[in-house]
Amino acid sequence: SADVAAGGTTVVVTSGTSIPARGDTVFWANTVTASSSEWMRVLSVAGTVSFVIENGLDVGQDSDTNIFTQAEQFALALDVRAATRLRVVANNNASGTTQAVYFRVAAITEA
């Protein structure tokens, strides 16, 4: 894609960018600063020209940042009232590839 500034919601498609479908979750894999990678949901698609994301990007993304169109999100509801610590492990050993795996974990607790 072309560069997308922080706050931008329209992604102009250039060669090599897959076109996501409306409702897809896309992932910007920022290989310079992994913490600048972002997940966004696609609101609309304009043919092969551009697509619009639900919220503006938090960080500007350069044209060389990889965009993956098959991002997935999972949510688990767990009763962890008795837990004092949690550990999350993402294991890509069985994939048979050397593809990097990016993930974000958030814990939401009730007060």
Steps between C-alpha positions, in 0.01 A plus 500: 500500500597862488612672823214546749537783753406465866125555521454395138207274411537459122763258374596548135593170340822468304647194333551200725228589750221248540152647497313414820125450513259715698504383864847342478757569768830620354836519673782747434819308591743781574837323481694809613312539829279202584308703759390730215319212326123545484178300462206660318161395364407582138183707458485523122692417185518705179572236235874454465581863584465543877335386820376683809576386855274543802729723709792721407845347538672576830840511326585607147588196288747518212433347161750221575308381808346158433120483514354158567137455400436171680547624856293327764378592846387273777334583831481272801288555809676341796424506869838597641391639835730257682800567274777734607705467179425410139734381226419494130705295255477525121668200338563493125725192505249277319444735206789366293595855399728776620217754486494744790199489730373824651251499781351730760352389828275713717348414835183679602405459863200604702564723799 
